[in-house]
């Protein structure tokens, strides 16, 4: 089942269950997916596009949590964390760090990268290989670590 369809079905179920927080978070996600459809003029979006939307929303939630915690608003930070957890359930299982490290090593060998100047190309190639199954920050850290050690 396509991810967009799964999200829509779970939204309907959350509405039936009268789970206000869950339905609100999923509905927001649906709105962002619809925005991608409108922007790209598509009838349906691919799972990769949906995953990109979810990751973007999770990143926004992480930033909001930081700001709320700095501002002394733990109740708002908790709400954002709950929404983030709901959205994370739709992401594919993330690759372990060791598997990502192996991909980084292979890409560095393939591209012939030799310094930090090559980071952009290495990052692009690694992202193509791991797709949506790896955290961008972790990939960035592992690429920097590898290029720094060359």
Buried (B, 14 or more C-beta within 10 A) or exposed (E): EEBBEBBBEBBEEBBEEEBEEBBBBBBBBBEBBEEBBEEEEEEEBEBEBBBBBBBEBBEBBBEBBEEBBEEEBEEBBEBBBBBBEBBBEBBEEBBEBEEBBEBBEEBBEEBEBEEEEBBEEBBEBBBEBBEBBBBBEBBBBBBBEBBEEE
